[in-house]
Each structure stands twice: as structure tokens, then as C-alpha cells.
Amino acid sequence: MIERRHLRNLLAMADTGSLARAAERLHLTPSALSHQIKLLEDYYGLALFHRHTKPIRLSAAGQKLVALARDALPRFEQVERELARIAAGDAGRLYLAIECHACFEWLMPVLARFKARWPAVDVDIRLGLAFDSLPALRQGDIDLVITSDPVETPDLAFIPLFDYEGLLVLPDNHPLTAQPWIQPEHLAGETLITYPVPSARMDVFKYFLQPAGVAPAAVRQAELTAIILLLVTSGQGVAA
């Protein structure tokens, strides 16, 4: 069976034209190199070079293997370098799932800095709201999830990124702009514009409205932050 060392051996012999010089290049003794070549010849029943010629002359079989060596060995070395970079985290593909629409506002500048530092790492972003991201993380289909809904589970690690302040977005002429603080009951008569996410997963419902037993007059949904802001500006509702 042909091994990479056999290709290196024959390539060194072809380049140097001498068994002794090839052995020196390979850091082998001439007898060890000759033995390795003989084992390969015995396996295929073919002579790989003509003995007792100076410089060494390869047989037709030997020439085919040298041609293979010139093609395959650089490719082996390239793949090995790439694998080493992947193992070191310097190359490869990062599969990232995002479970929040507004994350893109701060994530894209962060990813730009990431790309500048690790240019050989491709980042594949998937919107986690479109599929169940935590099972995908467990199965190894993705590498990490950005979520606002951590769960206590022994097989996953949740690392806090930052805290944030909840704000209410209002049109300039809205009466609530005069309020120093917004209370849950202030939203009872309002149309609340949100992302298309179940209310059970939204902080404004979980931590603000529902504990106070308050529900907005209506809920309107929009996919994009820019659209939500335009709807608020035009007096179609408020957003949080």
C-alpha cells in the first residue's frame, strides 16, 4: 500500500539522483531508505528504479509515483496547514444563531471587527427564531446562539454579554412623553408594535406588563426595526 512516506522517498530520489543524498535529505540511513523502497516494490511486484545506475534512473512505475508525489504532497501539506489553523481557531466556519431581531444593530459591527482579526473564519448567521436553536446547538449543527432567553440546563453554558435598559418608543407628540416614568397601566390603551415573536418571549410582556396584569389595547407586529420606528413616528402605536 502506498503511504505518504513512500512518495516522499521517491521524490527525494528523483530530485537528488542518489540514494545516499535522498537518505540524507530525509534524515534516514541509506539502508533504511532502501528497505522502505524494497517493501513497496515487493508489495506491487514492480521495480521502482534501476539499480546500479548513476544517477538513479526511475522505472516507468517509479516515474508514475513521482508524478503522483509532485501533485499530492503539496496538497497534503496545504490541507494539514488548514487543519492546524482550524484546530487553533484561526480558520473554518462559525455557525451562529440569533434569537433577537434587534441584535443585528450591534452584532454586525462586532462581526466586522471579528473578520478583521480572523479573516479566514467564515461566519454563517441563521435567524434562530425560524427554528429551535438550542436542540441544534446540542446536536452540533450550530456553534453558538445569541438569545435573551437563557435556560438552566447542565449540557449548555450561558455566558452573559451585557445588560440593557428597556425603553418605550413614542412619537414626538404623544401624551406619554410628558411622563417622567412609564408605568404598565400607561400602555393599557395603546397599540404596542413588536417584532413577530410570541409575547411569552418578550421582556416587555414577561417583566413589565404581565406581572402587573396589564395588556395593551392591541398588538401590531413588524419584522424590521426600521419599519417599527416608522410606524411609531407615523402615530400607529408605541414600541418597547
Secondary structure in CASP SS format (residue, H / E / C, confidence):
PFRMAT SS
TARGET T0000
AUTHOR 0000-0000-0000
METHOD secondary structure of the structure
MODEL  1
M C 1.00
I C 1.00
E C 1.00
R H 1.00
R H 1.00
H H 1.00
L H 1.00
R H 1.00
N H 1.00
L H 1.00
L H 1.00
A H 1.00
M H 1.00
A H 1.00
D H 1.00
T H 1.00
G C 1.00
S C 1.00
L H 1.00
A H 1.00
R H 1.00
A H 1.00
A H 1.00
E H 1.00
R H 1.00
L H 1.00
H C 1.00
L C 1.00
T C 1.00
P H 1.00
S H 1.00
A H 1.00
L H 1.00
S H 1.00
H H 1.00
Q H 1.00
I H 1.00
K H 1.00
L H 1.00
L H 1.00
E H 1.00
D H 1.00
Y H 1.00
Y H 1.00
G C 1.00
L C 1.00
A C 1.00
L C 1.00
F E 1.00
H E 1.00
R C 1.00
H C 1.00
T C 1.00
K C 1.00
P C 1.00
I C 1.00
R E 1.00
L E 1.00
S C 1.00
A H 1.00
A H 1.00
G H 1.00
Q H 1.00
K H 1.00
L H 1.00
V H 1.00
A H 1.00
L H 1.00
A H 1.00
R H 1.00
D H 1.00
A H 1.00
L H 1.00
P H 1.00
R H 1.00
F H 1.00
E H 1.00
Q H 1.00
V H 1.00
E H 1.00
R H 1.00
E H 1.00
L H 1.00
A H 1.00
R H 1.00
I H 1.00
A H 1.00
A C 1.00
G C 1.00
D C 1.00
A C 1.00
G E 1.00
R E 1.00
L E 1.00
Y E 1.00
L E 1.00
A E 1.00
I E 1.00
E C 1.00
C C 1.00
H C 1.00
A C 1.00
C H 1.00
F H 1.00
E H 1.00
W H 1.00
L H 1.00
M H 1.00
P H 1.00
V H 1.00
L H 1.00
A H 1.00
R H 1.00
F H 1.00
K H 1.00
A H 1.00
R H 1.00
W C 1.00
P C 1.00
A C 1.00
V E 1.00
D E 1.00
V E 1.00
D E 1.00
I E 1.00
R E 1.00
L E 1.00
G H 1.00
L H 1.00
A H 1.00
F C 1.00
D C 1.00
S H 1.00
L H 1.00
P H 1.00
A H 1.00
L H 1.00
R H 1.00
Q C 1.00
G C 1.00
D C 1.00
I C 1.00
D C 1.00
L E 1.00
V E 1.00
I E 1.00
T C 1.00
S C 1.00
D C 1.00
P C 1.00
V C 1.00
E C 1.00
T C 1.00
P C 1.00
D C 1.00
L C 1.00
A C 1.00
F C 1.00
I C 1.00
P C 1.00
L C 1.00
F C 1.00
D C 1.00
Y C 1.00
E C 1.00
G C 1.00
L C 1.00
L C 1.00
V E 1.00
L C 1.00
P C 1.00
D C 1.00
N C 1.00
H C 1.00
P H 1.00
L H 1.00
T H 1.00
A H 1.00
Q C 1.00
P C 1.00
W C 1.00
I C 1.00
Q C 1.00
P H 1.00
E H 1.00
H H 1.00
L H 1.00
A C 1.00
G C 1.00
E C 1.00
T E 1.00
L E 1.00
I E 1.00
T E 1.00
Y C 1.00
P C 1.00
V C 1.00
P C 1.00
S H 1.00
A H 1.00
R H 1.00
M C 1.00
D H 1.00
V H 1.00
F H 1.00
K H 1.00
Y H 1.00
F H 1.00
L H 1.00
Q H 1.00
P H 1.00
A H 1.00
G C 1.00
V C 1.00
A C 1.00
P C 1.00
A C 1.00
A E 1.00
V E 1.00
R E 1.00
Q E 1.00
A C 1.00
E C 1.00
L C 1.00
T H 1.00
A H 1.00
I H 1.00
I H 1.00
L H 1.00
L H 1.00
L H 1.00
V H 1.00
T H 1.00
S C 1.00
G C 1.00
Q C 1.00
G C 1.00
V E 1.00
A E 1.00
A C 1.00
END
